[in-house]
Amino acid sequence: MMEGEPDEDPPCPGCSCNLQCPYIRCVECVPMTELCLHCFAKGFEYNEHKNDHRYTVIKNDFKLFDQGWTAADEVRLLRAVADCGVGNWIDIANQMQTRSKQQCEHHYLKCYINNRGPVLPVLEDPWITVHPSPVVFKLSDDPPRPAVGSTQQTEMSGYMAARGDFTMEYNNYAELDIRDIDFSEMDDDLEKDLKYAVVQIYQNCLRERQRRKRIIRKYGLLHLQRLSVINRKYEHTIKAWLDSLRVFMRLLPPIEYDKYIEGLHYEQELKNEIKQLQEFREAGITRLRLGRMFHRLKLRREEEKTKRRALSDVLSNIQDQTACQQWLQRQAALESVGKGMPISLPSAPRKCAPPLDIIGMPGYEKLNAREREMCALVRLVPQSFYEFKTLLVNECKKQGHLKLAQARTMIKIDVNKTRKIYDFLISDGYINKDPLLAPMKSTVAK
């Protein structure tokens, strides 16, 4: 070991732990300040060092003399030799822990005893490219270069990466307005002004095209699949706001806009956590582990509430045979799904509306008891029912019969209500749907 070189790694001024590679070195502080990654991530400041200073990352994972031996291995080997002495290769290997005694002996003799070269090798500057290579076209993701005819090219609205252009431009047919313009000496001042105005409009259209392309390129709006993956993390926070905020994207630089969106996302996450903590405190919970238990019990309680609601569903659907049958089928399907059997769920039954209170409504006195009951069940005003009945009966007398399709064209209301009115009039003998029964109905009427 060289004289004056510290035997151990220097401590971090933030946490007093020995620095382990990689660590951070400030390039502005004199004397230099070195921090571990944990303190650097927290923005630790020490004496003259500020967390906005320029820095470099110190790593000893590069090769010095021999393949397979990094600079960190070389330092550990030299420290082990200084502690145990040259020739005590068993203790040196035990202190190294990653090399055998033969490897330690061979490497030390080769690189530090028999080596007649320079003390340290000259490392190549990683920022200088000494072997330039030609640019070869290949499919890449940034910017996207989809294959011709692929699904991604269709999703990208015909974007052509090699040209940086689209097959369908903004105001794509603007060139048609100027293709027939021809300036001649015979044009008067008004015609020239009109033609200049048309050309100016076309130039504004070209500027708008470039502006839109610039926004698409700067904000990465070409790769829709990547955007959808990025926006997926906002599912429970600000997903409903993204489309509304996108119109303000052009007011900020791309990085600033991303920071703004991340700030909104973080704010909403904090609000959700605060809301959950408030819910815990209202329930008398003061520990997070009890809060997790409360959340599990709450989910279990909601499941039990759903099961108890099943009885009320049965009672509400038991009077309607069709609704009850649909409900039973749905419950059987849910039970099968719970057992892991794939099955399609039938539609949830629609609850029947309660009968309409028609007492005192217009036309109530014109109806008999059965017609009043019919209006209440169908939820129809008595006067309207009386007019529909008169219209259908008169039409049946003209033609001798009346079909359901004809009744639906004459009455412009809900088709289900029309069907119930039609069946009611058929059952009470006011109309008939079969022309062969017309004489029998008239005989009975006599």
NORWOWO-V682435 format. One record per pair of residues at least 12 apart in sequence whose C-alpha atoms are under 10 Angstrom apart, sorted by the first residue. I is the first residue (numbers start at 1). J is the second residue. Records with the same first field share a line. If there is no record, write none. Layout:
BEGIN
I: J / J
END
This chain:
BEGIN
1: 75 / 78 / 79 / 80 / 81 / 82 / 83
2: 78
7: 75 / 78 / 79 / 82 / 83
8: 79
9: 21
10: 34 / 35
11: 34 / 35 / 36
12: 24 / 33 / 34 / 35 / 36 / 37 / 38 / 39
13: 33 / 34 / 35 / 36 / 39 / 44 / 45 / 46 / 47
14: 34 / 35 / 36 / 38 / 39 / 40 / 42 / 44 / 45 / 46
15: 35 / 36 / 38 / 39 / 44
16: 35 / 36
17: 35 / 36
18: 35 / 36
19: 34 / 35 / 36 / 37
20: 35 / 36 / 37 / 58 / 59 / 60 / 72
21: 36 / 37 / 57 / 58 / 59 / 60 / 61 / 72
22: 35 / 36 / 37 / 57 / 58 / 59 / 60 / 61
23: 35 / 36 / 37 / 38 / 39 / 40 / 56 / 57 / 58 / 59 / 60
24: 36 / 37 / 38 / 39 / 40 / 55 / 56 / 57 / 58 / 59
25: 40 / 54 / 55 / 56 / 57 / 58
26: 49 / 50 / 51 / 52 / 53 / 54 / 55 / 56 / 57
27: 53 / 54 / 55 / 56
28: 48 / 49 / 50 / 53 / 54 / 55
29: 47 / 48 / 49 / 50 / 53 / 54 / 55
30: 48 / 49
31: 48 / 49
32: 49
33: 45 / 46 / 47 / 48 / 49 / 55
34: 49 / 55 / 56 / 57 / 58
35: 57
37: 57
59: 71 / 72
60: 72 / 73 / 74 / 75
61: 73
62: 123
63: 121 / 123
64: 111 / 120 / 121 / 122 / 123
65: 107 / 110 / 111 / 112 / 115 / 120 / 121
66: 107 / 110 / 111
69: 107
73: 96 / 98 / 99
74: 107 / 108
76: 92 / 95 / 96
77: 92 / 93 / 95 / 96 / 99 / 104 / 107 / 108
78: 92 / 108 / 112
79: 92 / 95 / 96
80: 92 / 93 / 94 / 95 / 96
81: 93 / 95 / 96 / 104 / 108
83: 95
86: 105 / 108 / 109
87: 101 / 105
88: 101 / 105
89: 101 / 102 / 103 / 104 / 105
90: 102 / 104 / 105
92: 104 / 105
93: 105
137: 162
139: 161
140: 161
141: 223 / 226
142: 161 / 220 / 222 / 223
143: 161 / 162 / 164 / 217 / 220 / 222 / 223
144: 156 / 159 / 160 / 161 / 220 / 222 / 223
145: 159 / 160 / 161 / 162 / 223
146: 158 / 159 / 160 / 161
147: 160
148: 160
152: 223 / 224 / 225
153: 223
155: 222 / 223 / 224 / 225
156: 221 / 222 / 223 / 224 / 225
157: 169 / 222
159: 222
164: 213 / 217
165: 210 / 213
166: 213
169: 206 / 209 / 212 / 213
170: 205 / 206 / 208 / 209 / 210 / 212 / 213
171: 202 / 205 / 206 / 208 / 209
172: 205 / 209
174: 201 / 202 / 203 / 205 / 206
175: 199 / 202 / 205
177: 198 / 199 / 201 / 202
178: 195 / 198 / 199 / 201 / 202
181: 195 / 196 / 198 / 199
182: 195
183: 195 / 196
212: 250
215: 249 / 250 / 253 / 254
216: 250
218: 250 / 253 / 254 / 255
219: 249 / 250 / 253 / 254 / 255 / 257 / 258
220: 254
233: 265
234: 261 / 262 / 264 / 265 / 266 / 268 / 269
235: 265
236: 265 / 268 / 269 / 272
237: 264 / 265 / 266 / 267 / 268 / 269 / 270 / 271 / 272
238: 261 / 262 / 264 / 265 / 266 / 267 / 268 / 269
239: 265
241: 261 / 264
242: 261
245: 257 / 261
276: 291 / 295
277: 291
279: 291
280: 292 / 294 / 295
310: 327 / 331
313: 327 / 349 / 351
314: 327 / 328
316: 351 / 352
317: 349 / 350 / 351 / 352
319: 352
320: 351 / 352
322: 349 / 350
323: 348 / 349 / 350 / 351 / 352
324: 349 / 351
325: 349
326: 346 / 347 / 348 / 349 / 350
327: 346 / 347 / 348 / 349 / 350
328: 346 / 349
329: 345 / 346 / 347 / 348
330: 344 / 345 / 346 / 347 / 348 / 349
331: 345 / 346
332: 345
333: 345 / 346
334: 346
352: 377
353: 377 / 378 / 379
354: 376 / 377 / 378 / 379
355: 373 / 374 / 375 / 376 / 377 / 378 / 379 / 380
356: 373 / 374 / 375 / 376 / 377 / 378 / 379 / 380 / 381
357: 372 / 373 / 375 / 376 / 377 / 379 / 380 / 381
358: 372 / 373 / 375 / 376 / 379 / 380 / 381 / 382
359: 372 / 376 / 381 / 382
360: 382
361: 381 / 382 / 383
362: 381 / 382 / 383 / 384
363: 381 / 382 / 383 / 384 / 385 / 386 / 387
364: 381 / 382 / 383 / 385 / 386
365: 382 / 383
366: 382 / 383 / 386
367: 382 / 383 / 385 / 386
370: 424 / 428
371: 385 / 386 / 421 / 424 / 425 / 428
372: 385
374: 420 / 421 / 424
375: 417 / 421
377: 417 / 420
378: 416 / 417 / 418 / 420 / 421
379: 417
380: 417
385: 421
388: 407 / 410 / 411 / 418 / 421 / 422
389: 421 / 422 / 424 / 425 / 430 / 431
390: 430
391: 407 / 410 / 411
392: 406 / 407 / 410 / 411 / 421 / 422 / 425 / 430 / 431
393: 425 / 430 / 431 / 432
394: 430 / 431
395: 407 / 410 / 431
396: 430 / 431 / 432 / 433 / 435 / 438
397: 430 / 431 / 432 / 438
399: 435 / 438
400: 431 / 432 / 433 / 434 / 435 / 436 / 437 / 438 / 439
401: 431 / 432 / 433 / 434 / 435 / 436 / 437 / 438
402: 422 / 426 / 431 / 432 / 433 / 434 / 435
403: 422 / 431 / 432 / 433 / 434 / 435
404: 418 / 419 / 422 / 423 / 433
405: 418 / 419
407: 419 / 421 / 422
408: 422
429: 441 / 444 / 445
430: 445
END
